[in-house]
Structure formats: C-alpha cells, structure tokens
C-alpha cells in the first residue's frame, strides 16, 4: 500500500501505479476540489447505492485507474467499480471511516432493503489531507471516528489478529480517544484533526485482519434501515464489547488501557454522546411499539372442545388412541441413536454429501459482482 500525506502527492502516487487516465468518483460536496483528474463522476450515493455503482461503472470504460474522494460510501462505490472493471484505485478519505485500507465493501439495494458484501477491490494507494476534514459536521465526525474506533477494538480479538495489527489497533484507539473530544469542541483545529485522522489510519490498517460482532451488526442494521454506518457503529460497539467481555477479557482490557479507562464500552458511549443521539429506547417507547395493558386487549376467541368418542381402534380403557410404535434402530451407522439411548427415537444424521456442503466455507465469486453492476 502506497501512503502519502498532502494532495500535492497525488500525481506521484498515480505515477507509481502507472495510472495516466483515471476516473474520479466522488459526491456533489467535493465536485469543486481541484485534482489532476479529467474524468469525473459526482453521483456516489449513501451506503453505495447500486444505481450509483452502475453509473460509475459505465463511465469507467476506457479509464486505467480510479480515484475515490469522499467518505465510506464513496470508498465502497469505488471499490465496487474496481471489482467490476479490475482497475486499481487511490483513496483520498474525507472522513475517519478507515475504509481506504481494505478490499471489502458493501453495496445497498434500496428496493430490496439489503446490503451485499464484496471483496477483492484493488486498493493500492492512499493520500491523506487533514484540511479536507475541517468542514466535516460534528455528527459525521463523531460517527466516522467511532467507526474507526470499532475497527481498533475488534481487531484485537478477531481470529486473524497479529502483533502488527494489535500495535495499529492500540495506537489508533489511543489517538481517537485523545483527539475526538477536542475536535468536537473546536473543529477548526488542524492539528487535532490530523491526530484524529492518524488514529483512523491506524484503525484502517488494523481492520485488514477482520471484523467482529459490532461491525457486523452495524453493517446489517444500517443497510436494512438506511442509518449512517458510523452512527450504527457508535450504537453497536458498546454492547458488542460487553457481550465479548468474558471471552476476550485480556484484549478488551488492553483496549481500555490505550483509551485511558477501565471500561472501554462506557468510554465509547461517552464519546458518542458528545455529538450523537445513540439512544435505542426511543423506538420501543413510540405509540406503535407500546404494549397494550391486559384490560385493553380484546378477548381471544375460544373454541368449544368436542367430547372424545371412543373408537374401535382404541386399545385401552381411557379412551385415548394408542401411542405410535417406537422407531427401530437402523443398521446404517449414519442413523444411529444418541449416546445413552437404545434407539427408541432415532434422529437421522446429516448425509455425507450434505455435511460436506454445509461445512464448506461460503464464498462469493467476485465475478458475480462484475455481472451485478453491469
């Protein structure tokens, strides 16, 4: 990965990658930023809507590279185009999401209310410019910074973690916890913005080893309900840390040390509460979700029970039908009874061909995405 600081280094990065005629993918907010790129697409949509991905893919015909300028949605849109076209991409992040480091992305289909995951994007260069984050609203700043903090926290206890990823995660968590309150208090401080951007950079580098429960919940719920990904991470990270406290106590304690607290879940809630309303109880207190008192509930209809008539097939005096005969023990070893039983009620085991299909890892062919976005 080629990493540079300052917009002036973009031509150098493009030259190193051999890109002469790239397509710039961004949103309307950044369409006036001066960059040495002639081809431009300003229609990236929140959550990388599939319609915007298709439009950008069509415009990428004839280009030899991609430049992404924007936040996580722009990054995901560019990654989807990279998979569809096979072109390398250079990212210029304007938020603290950290998505510029990974080949993974999500594309939302608003009609189906789903968000499909993809991978294998050619992320090969990053250019950081702290000045681009000065006009970021407080809500976006807090949400994307909490997204980066989620990357740092969960990279510490995913199965693929390494010592290098741990170093990135701890450095990122420390920088985010230190600089985020100052940035939210006064967003015009460039040095504080740079420190927060460095924290998100470390979080993105740590994200390459994998994601955990909090990020997975945020991805699913955000795609279903259209909630910004950063805000969903701010909501989902604290319960995910508490849920994993028993199985990842040591790693979460290290996270707390980096953040300067004994309770990192509560600290994450404090950071989010500075600029975000992450209360999840509002939905349950709305009129449509209130539980009606028993007195207000309509009576449930009852059906009269018919008297049992003794049938000629009954073999006992109680008038009840005889119980079904127990199953026999099969000679097939795949249909054996559970330990401690004599086979009175056996349960068929999964056939060998079905077991292999279930146990096989579920992987999506990258070519499927190419066909989807065309």
SEDRENZA-679145 format. One record per residue (C-alpha): residue in three letters; residue number from 1; x, y, z. Coordinates in pm, whole numbers, always signed. Layout:
<rs>
+-----+-----+--------+--------+--------+
:   r :   k :   east :  north :     up :
+-----+-----+--------+--------+--------+
: ALA : NUM :      X :      Y :      Z :
...
+-----+-----+--------+--------+--------+
</rs>
This chain:
<rs>
+-----+-----+--------+--------+--------+
:   r :   k :   east :  north :     up :
+-----+-----+--------+--------+--------+
: UNK :   1 :     +0 :     +0 :     +0 :
: UNK :   2 :   +135 :   +343 :   -101 :
: UNK :   3 :    +56 :   +606 :   +165 :
: UNK :   4 :   +127 :   +978 :   +126 :
: UNK :   5 :    +20 :  +1296 :   +306 :
: UNK :   6 :    -96 :  +1607 :   +118 :
: UNK :   7 :   -299 :  +1645 :   -201 :
: UNK :   8 :    +15 :  +1752 :   -386 :
: UNK :   9 :   +143 :  +1395 :   -368 :
: UNK :  10 :   -146 :  +1251 :   -575 :
: UNK :  11 :    +36 :  +1276 :   -914 :
: UNK :  12 :   +333 :  +1096 :   -761 :
: UNK :  13 :   +112 :   +811 :   -637 :
: UNK :  14 :    -60 :   +779 :   -974 :
: UNK :  15 :   +277 :   +767 :  -1150 :
: UNK :  16 :   +398 :   +491 :   -917 :
: UNK :  17 :    +91 :   +287 :  -1007 :
: UNK :  18 :   +125 :   +363 :  -1380 :
: UNK :  19 :   -215 :   +534 :  -1399 :
: UNK :  20 :   -242 :   +802 :  -1670 :
: UNK :  21 :   -617 :   +849 :  -1724 :
: UNK :  22 :   -810 :   +780 :  -1400 :
: UNK :  23 :  -1179 :   +833 :  -1321 :
: UNK :  24 :  -1257 :  +1044 :  -1013 :
: UNK :  25 :  -1552 :   +907 :   -812 :
: UNK :  26 :  -1693 :  +1142 :   -551 :
: UNK :  27 :  -2015 :  +1314 :   -438 :
: UNK :  28 :  -2154 :  +1661 :   -507 :
: UNK :  29 :  -1994 :  +1803 :   -192 :
: UNK :  30 :  -1643 :  +1757 :   -335 :
: UNK :  31 :  -1701 :  +1822 :   -704 :
: UNK :  32 :  -1513 :  +2155 :   -694 :
: UNK :  33 :  -1191 :  +2018 :   -540 :
: UNK :  34 :   -902 :  +2075 :   -779 :
: UNK :  35 :   -733 :  +1749 :   -869 :
: UNK :  36 :   -527 :  +1649 :  -1174 :
: UNK :  37 :   -807 :  +1420 :  -1298 :
: UNK :  38 :  -1012 :  +1489 :  -1614 :
: UNK :  39 :  -1277 :  +1214 :  -1591 :
: UNK :  40 :  -1524 :  +1280 :  -1308 :
: UNK :  41 :  -1833 :  +1120 :  -1155 :
: UNK :  42 :  -2012 :  +1311 :   -878 :
: UNK :  43 :  -2306 :  +1076 :   -820 :
: UNK :  44 :  -2192 :   +846 :   -539 :
: UNK :  45 :  -2486 :   +772 :   -307 :
: UNK :  46 :  -2504 :   +698 :    +68 :
: UNK :  47 :  -2442 :   +332 :   +152 :
: UNK :  48 :  -2305 :   +288 :   -204 :
: UNK :  49 :  -2647 :   +252 :   -365 :
: UNK :  50 :  -2634 :     +7 :   -652 :
: UNK :  51 :  -2768 :   +261 :   -904 :
: UNK :  52 :  -2474 :   +493 :   -842 :
: UNK :  53 :  -2234 :   +199 :   -872 :
: UNK :  54 :  -2375 :   +108 :  -1211 :
: UNK :  55 :  -2349 :   +465 :  -1340 :
: UNK :  56 :  -1986 :   +494 :  -1225 :
: UNK :  57 :  -1901 :   +157 :  -1379 :
: UNK :  58 :  -2034 :   +273 :  -1716 :
: UNK :  59 :  -1825 :   +593 :  -1701 :
: UNK :  60 :  -1510 :   +397 :  -1611 :
: UNK :  61 :  -1493 :   +246 :  -1959 :
: UNK :  62 :  -1161 :   +349 :  -2114 :
: UNK :  63 :  -1004 :   +463 :  -1785 :
: UNK :  64 :   -691 :   +297 :  -1647 :
: UNK :  65 :   -745 :   +374 :  -1278 :
: UNK :  66 :   -983 :   +511 :  -1015 :
: UNK :  67 :   -956 :   +793 :   -760 :
: UNK :  68 :  -1201 :   +796 :   -468 :
: UNK :  69 :  -1259 :  +1131 :   -295 :
: UNK :  70 :  -1501 :  +1119 :     -2 :
: UNK :  71 :  -1618 :   +912 :   +291 :
: UNK :  72 :  -1706 :   +547 :   +336 :
: UNK :  73 :  -1990 :   +546 :    +82 :
: UNK :  74 :  -1763 :   +690 :   -189 :
: UNK :  75 :  -1496 :   +436 :    -99 :
: UNK :  76 :  -1743 :   +147 :   -124 :
: UNK :  77 :  -1876 :   +276 :   -456 :
: UNK :  78 :  -1523 :   +297 :   -597 :
: UNK :  79 :  -1436 :    -49 :   -463 :
: UNK :  80 :  -1741 :   -196 :   -635 :
: UNK :  81 :  -1634 :    -30 :   -962 :
: UNK :  82 :  -1281 :   -163 :   -909 :
: UNK :  83 :  -1414 :   -518 :   -878 :
: UNK :  84 :  -1636 :   -475 :  -1183 :
: UNK :  85 :  -1358 :   -331 :  -1401 :
: UNK :  86 :  -1038 :   -468 :  -1247 :
: UNK :  87 :   -890 :   -117 :  -1216 :
: UNK :  88 :   -660 :     -5 :   -929 :
: UNK :  89 :   -784 :   +273 :   -700 :
: UNK :  90 :   -629 :   +554 :   -499 :
: UNK :  91 :   -829 :   +679 :   -200 :
: UNK :  92 :   -847 :  +1034 :    -65 :
: UNK :  93 :  -1057 :   +998 :   +252 :
: UNK :  94 :  -1252 :  +1297 :   +383 :
: UNK :  95 :  -1386 :  +1120 :   +695 :
: UNK :  96 :  -1240 :   +893 :   +961 :
: UNK :  97 :  -1402 :   +566 :   +848 :
: UNK :  98 :  -1074 :   +392 :   +756 :
: UNK :  99 :  -1237 :   +208 :   +464 :
: UNK : 100 :   -949 :   +309 :   +237 :
: UNK : 101 :   -733 :    +28 :   +375 :
: UNK : 102 :   -942 :   -280 :   +300 :
: UNK : 103 :  -1065 :   -453 :    -19 :
: UNK : 104 :  -1402 :   -522 :   +145 :
: UNK : 105 :  -1711 :   -314 :    +75 :
: UNK : 106 :  -2089 :   -315 :    +89 :
: UNK : 107 :  -2344 :   -218 :   -176 :
: UNK : 108 :  -2701 :   -136 :    -79 :
: UNK : 109 :  -3010 :   -220 :   -282 :
: UNK : 110 :  -3277 :    +23 :   -163 :
: UNK : 111 :  -3559 :   -168 :   -329 :
: UNK : 112 :  -3471 :   -496 :   -159 :
: UNK : 113 :  -3353 :   -320 :   +159 :
: UNK : 114 :  -3039 :   -531 :   +166 :
: UNK : 115 :  -2667 :   -460 :   +171 :
: UNK : 116 :  -2447 :   -714 :     -5 :
: UNK : 117 :  -2082 :   -754 :    +85 :
: UNK : 118 :  -1799 :   -771 :   -167 :
: UNK : 119 :  -1423 :   -810 :   -166 :
: UNK : 120 :  -1111 :   -813 :   -385 :
: UNK : 121 :  -1111 :   -441 :   -469 :
: UNK : 122 :   -768 :   -320 :   -584 :
: UNK : 123 :   -692 :    -66 :   -308 :
: UNK : 124 :   -331 :    +29 :   -387 :
: UNK : 125 :   -281 :   +391 :   -277 :
: UNK : 126 :   -394 :   +641 :    -12 :
: UNK : 127 :   -347 :  +1019 :     +6 :
: UNK : 128 :   -435 :  +1186 :   +339 :
: UNK : 129 :   -520 :  +1556 :   +357 :
: UNK : 130 :   -633 :  +1681 :   +703 :
: UNK : 131 :   -759 :  +2009 :   +556 :
: UNK : 132 :  -1040 :  +1820 :   +379 :
: UNK : 133 :  -1187 :  +1726 :   +719 :
: UNK : 134 :  -1213 :  +2081 :   +857 :
: UNK : 135 :  -1570 :  +2136 :   +735 :
: UNK : 136 :  -1696 :  +1798 :   +849 :
: UNK : 137 :  -2011 :  +1829 :  +1068 :
: UNK : 138 :  -1988 :  +1716 :  +1428 :
: UNK : 139 :  -2227 :  +1425 :  +1375 :
: UNK : 140 :  -2028 :  +1291 :  +1081 :
: UNK : 141 :  -1702 :  +1345 :  +1270 :
: UNK : 142 :  -1826 :  +1151 :  +1574 :
: UNK : 143 :  -1987 :   +874 :  +1371 :
: UNK : 144 :  -1692 :   +802 :  +1144 :
: UNK : 145 :  -1446 :   +830 :  +1435 :
: UNK : 146 :  -1650 :   +574 :  +1631 :
: UNK : 147 :  -1643 :   +359 :  +1319 :
: UNK : 148 :  -1262 :   +376 :  +1325 :
: UNK : 149 :  -1265 :   +301 :  +1699 :
: UNK : 150 :  -1473 :    -10 :  +1626 :
: UNK : 151 :  -1205 :   -123 :  +1381 :
: UNK : 152 :   -941 :    -79 :  +1651 :
: UNK : 153 :  -1141 :   -252 :  +1924 :
: UNK : 154 :  -1247 :   -561 :  +1732 :
: UNK : 155 :   -915 :   -610 :  +1557 :
: UNK : 156 :   -775 :   -702 :  +1899 :
: UNK : 157 :   -980 :  -1021 :  +1936 :
: UNK : 158 :  -1060 :  -1148 :  +1586 :
: UNK : 159 :   -907 :  -1488 :  +1499 :
: UNK : 160 :   -669 :  -1342 :  +1239 :
: UNK : 161 :   -508 :  -1083 :  +1467 :
: UNK : 162 :   -130 :  -1036 :  +1467 :
: UNK : 163 :   +121 :   -837 :  +1673 :
: UNK : 164 :   +136 :   -578 :  +1395 :
: UNK : 165 :   -243 :   -541 :  +1385 :
: UNK : 166 :   -250 :   -513 :  +1765 :
: UNK : 167 :     +2 :   -226 :  +1750 :
: UNK : 168 :   -208 :    -43 :  +1492 :
: UNK : 169 :   -527 :   -104 :  +1692 :
: UNK : 170 :   -384 :    +23 :  +2021 :
: UNK : 171 :   -225 :   +331 :  +1862 :
: UNK : 172 :   -547 :   +411 :  +1679 :
: UNK : 173 :   -765 :   +371 :  +1988 :
: UNK : 174 :   -538 :   +597 :  +2190 :
: UNK : 175 :   -534 :   +872 :  +1925 :
: UNK : 176 :   -910 :   +861 :  +1869 :
: UNK : 177 :   -992 :   +870 :  +2239 :
: UNK : 178 :   -750 :  +1159 :  +2291 :
: UNK : 179 :   -834 :  +1382 :  +1993 :
: UNK : 180 :  -1207 :  +1324 :  +1930 :
: UNK : 181 :  -1337 :  +1537 :  +2223 :
: UNK : 182 :  -1112 :  +1828 :  +2120 :
: UNK : 183 :  -1220 :  +1806 :  +1756 :
: UNK : 184 :  -1588 :  +1802 :  +1852 :
: UNK : 185 :  -1532 :  +2104 :  +2077 :
: UNK : 186 :  -1347 :  +2304 :  +1811 :
: UNK : 187 :  -1342 :  +2151 :  +1464 :
: UNK : 188 :  -1116 :  +2421 :  +1319 :
: UNK : 189 :   -801 :  +2296 :  +1495 :
: UNK : 190 :   -599 :  +2141 :  +1212 :
: UNK : 191 :   -351 :  +1961 :  +1439 :
: UNK : 192 :   -631 :  +1793 :  +1634 :
: UNK : 193 :   -790 :  +1692 :  +1305 :
: UNK : 194 :   -459 :  +1547 :  +1189 :
: UNK : 195 :   -425 :  +1345 :  +1509 :
: UNK : 196 :   -775 :  +1204 :  +1466 :
: UNK : 197 :   -702 :  +1123 :  +1101 :
: UNK : 198 :   -385 :   +938 :  +1207 :
: UNK : 199 :   -595 :   +738 :  +1454 :
: UNK : 200 :   -838 :   +639 :  +1179 :
: UNK : 201 :   -540 :   +546 :   +960 :
: UNK : 202 :   -419 :   +302 :  +1226 :
: UNK : 203 :   -773 :   +172 :  +1266 :
: UNK : 204 :   -797 :   +105 :   +893 :
: UNK : 205 :   -463 :    -75 :   +895 :
: UNK : 206 :   -585 :   -291 :  +1184 :
: UNK : 207 :   -914 :   -360 :  +1005 :
: UNK : 208 :   -733 :   -573 :   +747 :
: UNK : 209 :   -722 :   -870 :   +986 :
: UNK : 210 :  -1101 :   -891 :  +1006 :
: UNK : 211 :  -1415 :   -753 :  +1164 :
: UNK : 212 :  -1617 :   -858 :  +1468 :
: UNK : 213 :  -1966 :   -857 :  +1609 :
: UNK : 214 :  -2013 :   -482 :  +1647 :
: UNK : 215 :  -1918 :   -405 :  +1289 :
: UNK : 216 :  -2129 :   -692 :  +1157 :
: UNK : 217 :  -2438 :   -565 :  +1342 :
: UNK : 218 :  -2379 :   -212 :  +1216 :
: UNK : 219 :  -2342 :   -335 :   +859 :
: UNK : 220 :  -2665 :   -536 :   +868 :
: UNK : 221 :  -2882 :   -285 :  +1053 :
: UNK : 222 :  -2751 :    +16 :   +864 :
: UNK : 223 :  -2819 :   -148 :   +529 :
: UNK : 224 :  -3169 :   -251 :   +632 :
: UNK : 225 :  -3284 :    +79 :   +778 :
: UNK : 226 :  -3062 :   +327 :   +592 :
: UNK : 227 :  -2890 :   +454 :   +909 :
: UNK : 228 :  -2538 :   +601 :   +859 :
: UNK : 229 :  -2273 :   +337 :   +913 :
: UNK : 230 :  -2078 :   +547 :  +1163 :
: UNK : 231 :  -2382 :   +610 :  +1382 :
: UNK : 232 :  -2466 :   +238 :  +1376 :
: UNK : 233 :  -2113 :   +154 :  +1491 :
: UNK : 234 :  -2149 :   +403 :  +1776 :
: UNK : 235 :  -2465 :   +218 :  +1881 :
: UNK : 236 :  -2335 :   -137 :  +1831 :
: UNK : 237 :  -1979 :   -117 :  +1967 :
: UNK : 238 :  -2058 :    -89 :  +2343 :
: UNK : 239 :  -2294 :   -391 :  +2358 :
: UNK : 240 :  -2052 :   -591 :  +2143 :
: UNK : 241 :  -1768 :   -520 :  +2388 :
: UNK : 242 :  -1986 :   -618 :  +2684 :
: UNK : 243 :  -2102 :   -934 :  +2507 :
: UNK : 244 :  -1740 :  -1040 :  +2442 :
: UNK : 245 :  -1612 :   -938 :  +2787 :
: UNK : 246 :  -1592 :  -1298 :  +2914 :
: UNK : 247 :  -1416 :  -1449 :  +2612 :
: UNK : 248 :  -1186 :  -1154 :  +2529 :
: UNK : 249 :  -1125 :  -1001 :  +2870 :
: UNK : 250 :   -750 :   -954 :  +2824 :
: UNK : 251 :   -780 :   -791 :  +2481 :
: UNK : 252 :  -1059 :   -558 :  +2595 :
: UNK : 253 :   -850 :   -463 :  +2899 :
: UNK : 254 :   -565 :   -367 :  +2664 :
: UNK : 255 :   -812 :   -155 :  +2469 :
: UNK : 256 :   -914 :    +18 :  +2791 :
: UNK : 257 :   -551 :    +91 :  +2878 :
: UNK : 258 :   -498 :   +254 :  +2538 :
: UNK : 259 :   -813 :   +463 :  +2582 :
: UNK : 260 :   -720 :   +560 :  +2939 :
: UNK : 261 :  -1018 :   +392 :  +3105 :
: UNK : 262 :  -1110 :    +74 :  +3288 :
: UNK : 263 :  -1442 :    +47 :  +3099 :
: UNK : 264 :  -1391 :    +96 :  +2723 :
: UNK : 265 :  -1757 :    +27 :  +2646 :
: UNK : 266 :  -1870 :   +314 :  +2867 :
: UNK : 267 :  -1596 :   +536 :  +2727 :
: UNK : 268 :  -1720 :   +465 :  +2373 :
: UNK : 269 :  -2070 :   +566 :  +2483 :
: UNK : 270 :  -1933 :   +889 :  +2632 :
: UNK : 271 :  -1751 :   +977 :  +2311 :
: UNK : 272 :  -2059 :   +908 :  +2100 :
: UNK : 273 :  -2288 :  +1106 :  +2329 :
: UNK : 274 :  -2089 :  +1426 :  +2269 :
: UNK : 275 :  -2244 :  +1472 :  +1923 :
: UNK : 276 :  -2474 :  +1173 :  +1857 :
: UNK : 277 :  -2808 :  +1058 :  +1992 :
: UNK : 278 :  -2748 :   +684 :  +2019 :
: UNK : 279 :  -3045 :   +602 :  +2240 :
: UNK : 280 :  -3212 :   +284 :  +2118 :
: UNK : 281 :  -3509 :   +305 :  +2358 :
: UNK : 282 :  -3695 :   +564 :  +2153 :
: UNK : 283 :  -3834 :   +304 :  +1915 :
: UNK : 284 :  -3973 :    +98 :  +2199 :
: UNK : 285 :  -4148 :   +398 :  +2356 :
: UNK : 286 :  -4330 :   +506 :  +2041 :
: UNK : 287 :  -4703 :   +454 :  +2016 :
: UNK : 288 :  -4669 :   +175 :  +1762 :
: UNK : 289 :  -4446 :    -29 :  +1994 :
: UNK : 290 :  -4618 :    +18 :  +2328 :
: UNK : 291 :  -4757 :   -297 :  +2480 :
: UNK : 292 :  -5129 :   -269 :  +2549 :
: UNK : 293 :  -5246 :   -333 :  +2905 :
: UNK : 294 :  -5438 :   -658 :  +2960 :
: UNK : 295 :  -5765 :   -468 :  +3010 :
: UNK : 296 :  -5734 :   -301 :  +2670 :
: UNK : 297 :  -5656 :   -621 :  +2482 :
: UNK : 298 :  -5957 :   -776 :  +2302 :
: UNK : 299 :  -6071 :  -1112 :  +2434 :
: UNK : 300 :  -5925 :  -1405 :  +2248 :
: UNK : 301 :  -6185 :  -1623 :  +2077 :
: UNK : 302 :  -6230 :  -1963 :  +2233 :
: UNK : 303 :  -6347 :  -2276 :  +2059 :
: UNK : 304 :  -6559 :  -2534 :  +2235 :
: UNK : 305 :  -6388 :  -2868 :  +2278 :
: UNK : 306 :  -6569 :  -3162 :  +2127 :
: UNK : 307 :  -6622 :  -3461 :  +2356 :
: UNK : 308 :  -6394 :  -3754 :  +2282 :
: UNK : 309 :  -6565 :  -4050 :  +2128 :
: UNK : 310 :  -6419 :  -4391 :  +2187 :
: UNK : 311 :  -6318 :  -4551 :  +1862 :
: UNK : 312 :  -6292 :  -4913 :  +1779 :
: UNK : 313 :  -5920 :  -4863 :  +1723 :
: UNK : 314 :  -5863 :  -4769 :  +2087 :
: UNK : 315 :  -5693 :  -5043 :  +2284 :
: UNK : 316 :  -5712 :  -4903 :  +2639 :
: UNK : 317 :  -5987 :  -4813 :  +2880 :
: UNK : 318 :  -5904 :  -4442 :  +2896 :
: UNK : 319 :  -6045 :  -4384 :  +2550 :
: UNK : 320 :  -5716 :  -4247 :  +2419 :
: UNK : 321 :  -5560 :  -4356 :  +2096 :
: UNK : 322 :  -5261 :  -4588 :  +2135 :
: UNK : 323 :  -4913 :  -4438 :  +2115 :
: UNK : 324 :  -4718 :  -4472 :  +1792 :
: UNK : 325 :  -4476 :  -4762 :  +1791 :
: UNK : 326 :  -4110 :  -4666 :  +1855 :
: UNK : 327 :  -3874 :  -4650 :  +1562 :
: UNK : 328 :  -3633 :  -4932 :  +1509 :
: UNK : 329 :  -3258 :  -4890 :  +1527 :
: UNK : 330 :  -3120 :  -4867 :  +1178 :
: UNK : 331 :  -2823 :  -5073 :  +1073 :
: UNK : 332 :  -2688 :  -4770 :   +889 :
: UNK : 333 :  -2417 :  -4609 :  +1111 :
: UNK : 334 :  -2523 :  -4264 :   +991 :
: UNK : 335 :  -2865 :  -4319 :  +1153 :
: UNK : 336 :  -2756 :  -4425 :  +1498 :
: UNK : 337 :  -2920 :  -4314 :  +1822 :
: UNK : 338 :  -2774 :  -4059 :  +2056 :
: UNK : 339 :  -2541 :  -4184 :  +2335 :
: UNK : 340 :  -2729 :  -4326 :  +2632 :
: UNK : 341 :  -3034 :  -4422 :  +2429 :
: UNK : 342 :  -3136 :  -4755 :  +2288 :
: UNK : 343 :  -3266 :  -4622 :  +1962 :
: UNK : 344 :  -3632 :  -4585 :  +2054 :
: UNK : 345 :  -3647 :  -4247 :  +1884 :
: UNK : 346 :  -3357 :  -4206 :  +1647 :
: UNK : 347 :  -3276 :  -3890 :  +1455 :
: UNK : 348 :  -3126 :  -3925 :  +1110 :
: UNK : 349 :  -2776 :  -3782 :  +1088 :
: UNK : 350 :  -2682 :  -3549 :   +806 :
: UNK : 351 :  -2588 :  -3747 :   +493 :
: UNK : 352 :  -2221 :  -3725 :   +397 :
: UNK : 353 :  -2287 :  -3519 :    +83 :
: UNK : 354 :  -2498 :  -3270 :   +282 :
: UNK : 355 :  -2236 :  -3249 :   +558 :
: UNK : 356 :  -1967 :  -3154 :   +312 :
: UNK : 357 :  -2189 :  -2888 :   +159 :
: UNK : 358 :  -2273 :  -2738 :   +496 :
: UNK : 359 :  -1915 :  -2746 :   +622 :
: UNK : 360 :  -1772 :  -2584 :   +310 :
: UNK : 361 :  -1689 :  -2214 :   +356 :
: UNK : 362 :  -1938 :  -1981 :   +199 :
: UNK : 363 :  -1751 :  -1767 :    -51 :
: UNK : 364 :  -1894 :  -1543 :   -316 :
: UNK : 365 :  -1732 :  -1545 :   -656 :
: UNK : 366 :  -1601 :  -1193 :   -735 :
: UNK : 367 :  -1725 :  -1241 :  -1090 :
: UNK : 368 :  -2080 :  -1229 :   -958 :
: UNK : 369 :  -2026 :   -865 :   -863 :
: UNK : 370 :  -1900 :   -781 :  -1209 :
: UNK : 371 :  -2222 :   -914 :  -1356 :
: UNK : 372 :  -2434 :   -740 :  -1094 :
: UNK : 373 :  -2306 :   -389 :  -1153 :
: UNK : 374 :  -2323 :   -401 :  -1535 :
+-----+-----+--------+--------+--------+
</rs>
